[in-house]
Amino acid sequence: HVQLVESGGGSVRAGGSLRLSCAASGYTYNRNCMAWFRQAPGKEREGVARIATGSGNTYYADSVKGRFTVSRDDAKSTLYLQMNSLKPEDTATYYCARAQNPGSWCEWDDLGYWGQGTQVTVS
């Protein structure tokens, strides 16, 4: 069965950096678009970044554009999110997600499998 396991979260001061990882298993990783979401306490879940298969197209929310970079290593079945210039408003639980169906690209509504999340706290 599909498993997505995030890691790399932690506490960091404003202006710092973190790199999140998401290890995928249980399916052919390179066939699906992947994404990162986040959810802060009391707020709705927010799509952060998406990446097509083959490390092609990417899409970023305006709130993170220019600071975050999404990437994937298909040989390792791993998704990454490099987060630089972190701000207190980036504090949230970050989740990786997989598109429900195989295909090169995806929209936010296409994501169907989720990890358990990793906490990022920026002070």
Disulfide bonds with the S-S distance in Angstrom:
Cys22-Cys96 1.96
Cys33-Cys106 1.93
